[in-house]
C-alpha cells in the first residue's frame, strides 16, 4: 500500500470520529463522557495524516532501486474492512439500540439496587419522574415501600413480548453499546399499546407484589400514556 493510501485511510477514520463526536451521533455507540477522548483521537488521526502526506519521500537505495513502498500499490483487503464501518456511518447511520435488543435480553439478570440507602420519593402534588431502572430497584426493596401508593412517571421506549404485553423500556450502557443492558416495566390497564420503539411517558402507580426476581415482572398500572420525542441520548 502506498503512503498516500495509508494517509487517506487514517484521515478518513479521523474524519468519521470528528463527525460523530462533534454532533450527537457518538451517543448511539458510547456513553457521553467519551465525547472529548473521541474528539482528541480524531484530531490526532488527522494530524498524522498531514504528517504522512508532507514528509519527504524515501530516497533510492545504493543499487538505484526505489524504496520498498514504491513497489507496493495493492490495497490489502483488510484496509477496506477497516474503512467499511466509517462508510456505513456516512451513508446510513445505524439507529440507537431499542426494542429488538430489549426483547432478546428480557431474561437477563436485573441490575442490583445500589448499596446506598434508597431515599423516599420527594413530596409532590403530581407524579414524580422516576427512571425505569430506579423504579425496579424501589419495587424490590422493602416490599416497594418507597413507591407504594405514589404517582410516578416513567419515560422510555415501547417494547413487547410474545404474550402481547407491552413495556416502558430503557437501555443502559457502562461504556459502549456492546455492554448494553435493558430495564423494562410492564404497563397494565392500558390495552391500546403505542407503536413499538416509540417513546412514551407512562404515568401511574406500582402494582403491588410485582418486583424483579419475583413471580411476576415489575408492573405499573397506567393512568395515562403520552407520546414523547426520543432524547438525544437514548441510553441511561
C-alpha positions in Angstrom: 0.0 0.0 0.0 1.4 3.4 -0.9 2.0 6.1 1.8 -0.8 8.2 0.2 -3.3 5.4 0.5 -2.3 4.9 4.1 -2.7 8.5 4.9 -6.1 8.7 3.3 -7.4 5.8 5.2 -6.1 7.2 8.5 -7.6 10.6 7.6 -10.9 9.1 6.7 -11.2 7.4 10.1 -10.2 10.6 11.8 -12.9 12.5 9.9 -15.5 9.9 10.9 -14.6 10.2 14.6 -14.9 14.0 14.4 -18.2 13.9 12.6 -19.7 11.6 15.2 -18.2 13.3 18.3 -18.9 16.9 17.3 -22.6 16.1 17.0 -24.9 13.7 18.8 -24.0 10.7 16.7 -21.5 9.2 19.1 -24.2 8.8 21.7 -25.6 5.8 19.7 -22.4 3.9 20.4 -20.7 5.1 23.6 -21.6 7.0 26.8 -21.5 10.8 26.9 -18.2 11.1 28.8 -16.3 9.7 25.8 -17.0 12.8 23.6 -13.7 14.6 24.2 -11.5 11.5 24.0 -13.1 10.8 20.6 -12.5 14.4 19.5 -8.9 14.2 20.6 -8.4 10.9 18.7 -9.9 12.3 15.6 -7.6 15.4 15.7 -4.6 13.1 16.3 -5.5 11.0 13.3 -5.9 14.0 11.0 -2.6 15.4 12.2 -1.0 12.0 11.5 -2.5 12.2 8.0 -0.9 15.5 7.3 2.5 14.3 8.6 2.3 11.2 6.4 1.4 13.3 3.3 4.0 16.1 3.9 7.1 14.1 5.0 9.8 13.6 2.3 9.7 10.6 0.1 12.3 7.9 0.8 15.4 8.1 -1.4 16.6 5.3 -3.7 19.0 2.8 -2.2 22.6 2.3 -3.3 21.7 0.0 -6.1 19.4 2.6 -7.7 16.2 0.9 -6.6 13.3 2.9 -5.1 12.2 2.3 -1.6 10.0 -0.8 -1.0 6.8 1.1 -0.6 7.1 2.5 -4.2 6.5 -1.1 -5.5 3.6 -1.9 -3.2 0.5 -0.5 -4.8 -2.1 -3.1 -4.0 -4.5 -2.2 -1.2 -5.0 -5.1 1.2 -8.5 -6.4 1.7 -8.2 -5.7 5.5 -7.9 -2.0 4.6 -11.3 -2.0 3.0 -12.7 -3.8 6.0 -11.2 -1.1 8.3 -13.0 1.7 6.5 -16.3 -0.1 5.9 -17.8 0.9 9.3 -16.9 4.5 8.6 -18.6 4.4 5.2 -21.8 3.0 6.8 -21.8 5.8 9.3 -21.6 8.4 6.5 -24.1 6.8 4.2 -26.7 5.4 6.7 -26.0 5.9 10.3 -27.4 2.9 12.3 -30.1 3.8 14.9 -29.7 3.6 18.7 -30.4 0.2 20.4 -34.1 -0.3 21.1 -36.9 -2.8 21.3 -35.1 -5.5 19.3 -32.3 -5.8 21.9 -34.5 -5.3 24.9 -36.9 -8.1 23.9 -34.0 -10.5 23.4 -32.4 -9.7 26.7 -35.7 -9.9 28.7 -34.4 -12.8 30.7 -31.0 -11.3 31.6 -30.4 -10.7 35.3 -31.7 -7.3 36.6 -29.1 -4.9 37.8 -28.9 -4.9 41.6 -30.0 -1.8 43.6 -27.2 0.5 44.7 -25.6 -0.2 48.0 -26.6 3.3 49.2 -29.9 3.8 51.1 -32.8 4.3 48.8 -34.5 7.5 50.0 -38.2 8.2 49.8 -39.5 10.0 46.8 -39.8 13.7 47.2 -43.2 15.1 48.2 -45.2 16.3 45.2 -48.8 17.1 44.3 -48.3 15.5 40.9 -46.4 12.5 39.6 -42.7 12.2 40.3 -40.4 11.4 37.4 -38.5 8.2 38.1 -36.0 6.3 35.9 -37.2 2.9 34.8 -34.3 1.1 36.5 -34.8 3.1 39.7 -38.5 2.1 39.7 -37.5 -1.5 39.5 -35.0 -1.1 42.3 -37.5 0.5 44.5 -40.1 -2.2 43.8 -37.6 -4.8 45.0 -36.5 -3.1 48.2 -38.6 -3.1 51.4 -41.7 -4.5 49.6 -41.8 -1.4 47.4 -42.3 0.9 50.4 -40.8 4.0 48.7 -43.2 3.8 45.7 -46.3 2.2 47.2 -49.4 4.4 46.5 -47.3 7.1 44.8 -48.0 8.5 41.4 -44.9 8.2 39.2 -44.0 8.9 35.6 -41.7 6.6 33.6 -40.2 7.7 30.3 -38.8 5.3 27.8 -39.5 3.4 24.5 -42.0 0.7 23.9 -41.1 -3.0 23.7 -43.3 -6.0 23.7 -43.3 -9.7 24.4 -44.8 -12.8 22.8 -47.8 -12.7 25.1 -49.0 -9.4 23.8 -47.8 -7.3 26.8 -46.0 -4.1 26.3 -43.4 -2.3 28.4 -41.8 1.1 29.0 -38.1 0.4 28.5 -34.7 1.9 28.8 -31.3 0.7 27.9 -28.2 1.4 30.0 -24.5 1.3 28.9 -21.5 1.5 31.1 -19.0 2.3 28.3 -20.3 1.4 24.9 -23.3 -0.3 23.1 -21.5 -3.7 23.4 -22.2 -3.8 27.2 -25.8 -2.6 26.9 -28.4 -3.9 29.4 -32.2 -3.4 29.3 -34.7 -2.4 32.1 -38.4 -2.6 31.4 -41.6 -2.3 33.3 -44.9 -3.9 32.2 -47.7 -1.5 31.6 -51.1 -2.7 32.8 -54.7 -1.4 32.4 -53.8 0.3 29.1 -54.6 -2.0 26.3 -54.0 0.4 23.3 -50.3 -0.2 23.1 -48.3 2.5 21.3 -46.1 1.7 18.3 -43.1 -0.5 19.1 -39.9 1.6 19.6 -41.9 4.8 20.0 -41.1 7.0 23.1 -43.8 7.5 25.8 -44.3 8.9 29.3 -46.3 6.5 31.4 -48.0 7.9 34.5 -49.4 5.5 37.1 -48.8 3.5 40.3 -46.7 0.5 41.1 -48.7 -2.8 41.0 -48.1 -4.2 44.5 -46.5 -7.6 44.6 -44.6 -7.2 41.3 -40.9 -6.8 41.5 -37.7 -8.0 39.7 -36.8 -11.5 40.7 -40.3 -12.4 42.0 -43.1 -14.4 40.5 -44.1 -11.6 38.2 -42.3 -8.7 36.5 -42.3 -5.2 37.8 -45.5 -3.5 36.6 -47.2 -0.1 36.6 -50.9 0.5 36.5 -51.2 3.3 33.9 -53.5 6.2 34.3 -52.2 8.0 31.2 -49.7 7.4 28.4 -48.3 10.4 26.4 -46.1 10.4 23.4 -42.6 11.8 23.7 -39.7 12.7 21.4 -36.7 10.5 21.7 -33.9 12.2 23.6 -30.5 13.0 22.1 -29.0 10.4 24.4 -31.4 7.4 24.5 -29.2 5.5 27.0 -29.1 5.7 30.8 
